[in-house]
């Protein structure tokens, strides 16, 4: 079937006007689809709605003033709070800062200034619905549009830095999204990306339960031994990955109140991956839900163990010693429990969540280093501040969760000393929230101002 040719015409004053003209029919090839995708992205970021939420970088100094300012390192509020921003960086922070000539003052009233939020576990290329079918039914160009809009939604919700834990079958398409954000072509958080995650044949993210004759592609790249791990990693890093994501466990089941999960890579195989990443100054993160896979990952020296439904005593000891972060991802487990397709699935998901909460409390008591990641994608982007609320609900103080998110998140993403605190010299990634997040962590779900790198994206 052929489709009409589309004509796009740029109007004056930087806006886009679209004139659709049916002329000589042409096939909707990949190249033409990419042209259409580009136009849609430009339209989505240039409409009056988009412009009302984004502004250009200020050409002069800006002072942000609010009733309170979060000093996350010292666990206190500065009252009132002010931040002087020049260019992309913070120049001064305090209850009162200098006012250079021509400075713009933005008065945010009864709000709290704080660093932009960090989500250490996201999936830009996923949306609510059947994950496997998204890979089968949606093209990579279509999914890239989804990722572009997801990045915008996350930024507008106050997340100024994120770690994308795998494109789920879209290969290295996240390289293009990250680069477009860095170049200022589209709005979105600072990104650390992994490209496709890595998995074994028949493993957690393989396409199982389909007709084998259809040869349905997996949502991750196969590597079945140490040599194949190195080969796949080199290809992913060549294509722009900032770090490596490996599936170490799965599938999961709860039997007699205990977690059962199969490990996928041996400790020596994981150690090979960690050493290969380190050779290039990179790190490895694993999907790890339980023993013995989580122990193998900790011994190998990964950067983080994501989900961490269950960690043994020795695993927790190593994580404390090596400062390996657990990233609990409660929000996705809650979402699956509340949106299961059958009563049996609902019961299974609630058993998993209940076990996860019990184990999390043990991990907090044992002093396991925590970072904050939601696994957003299967649930709507821009709603993942719920993760901080759940971590408080299940045993951490608001300050501890904020420090896990901002300070530990900055370390995990490799931007320590650049993001995660309001200090002179740091990047001006700043949000303003209603209320006091040290008293009510739910304040992070009500974001007003969003500034990233000195650019105000939302007022």
Order of alpha helices (4+ residues) and beta strands (2+ residues): beta-beta-alpha-alpha-beta-beta-beta-beta-beta-beta-beta-beta-alpha-alpha-beta-alpha-beta-beta-beta-alpha-beta-beta-beta-alpha-beta-alpha-beta-alpha-beta-alpha-alpha-beta-alpha-alpha-alpha-beta-beta-beta
